Each structure stands twice: as C-alpha cells, then as structure tokens.
Amino acid sequence: MARETAELALTEWGISLRHPTVGPALLILSELVTNAVRHTVLSPQTTVVYAAGQDCLAFAVHDRHPYQPPLYGAATGAGTSGLATVMELTLELGGTAAVRTDADGKGKSIWITLPL
C-alpha cells in the first residue's frame, strides 16, 4: 500500500516512475515500512509521509516503537539486514537518512531524502 501510494503521489507531482531514483526509493520505502510493521505489537500504527521538490524526494516512516536504530552503523555492517540495504541505497544515491525522535521519546520517524 505504501508503494502504491508513493507511485500515485510521484505521478501527480510529475515525477516519472522511470526516473533512476524512483525504483531504489520505493525499495527503501518498502524496507522501512516492513521494519515498522514487524514491531506492530508495540506500535500498532505506522504513518508514511511523502514530499518532493524540484530536485529532491523525501519520505518518512513513523512508528511508536521506542527503538532508535543506528542508521549509519547499519551502512558499515555486514549488509544483510533491511536497514543495511536502506542505507546502502540511500548513500549510493547521494541521499541522507535521519532518525527523528518523538517529543516523548517513545517513537520515531526515519526520514530519507534523495536527490532527483
């Protein structure tokens, strides 16, 4: 559902689904949503936010699970986890990743920004 919604938004914004960033972006999004869904016991709701500008695509996956993953540690790890894939693709595309903690410390959003 997150991929389909992203594809609809990209199309509405005039971003071709054939753009070289789109395929990897959708894979990154899928991995982040999958991670959030795996933690549904502690975080029964997952929210996805999409944004785009002329030269940038950004999206975030939010959940209320308290764990704060070390994103850049995943990039230098063994490379077998979904988060390692997220970071590898993000960095290869020249993008950035950030974990933003909820004000109460009991949830977070993982933001990905990719150049177009």
C-alpha positions, 0 to 999 in steps of 0.5 A: 500500500505504501508503494502504491501510494508513493507511485500515485503521489510521484505521478501527480507531482510529475515525477516519472516512475522511470526516473533512476531514483524512483525504483531504489526509493520505493525499495527503501520505502518498502524496507522501512515500512516492513521494519515498522510493521514487524514491531506492530505489537508495540506500535500498532500504527505506522504513518508514511509521509511523502514530499518532493521538490524540484530536485529532491524526494523525501519520505518518512516512516513513523512508528511508536516503537521506542527503538532508535536504530543506528542508521549509519552503523547499519551502512558499515555492517555486514549488509544483510539486514533491511536497514543495511540495504536502506542505507546502502541505497540511500548513500549510493544515491547521494541521499541522507537518512535521519532518525527523528525522535518523538517529543516523548521519546517513545517513537520515531520517524526515519526520514530519507531524502534523495536527490532527483 
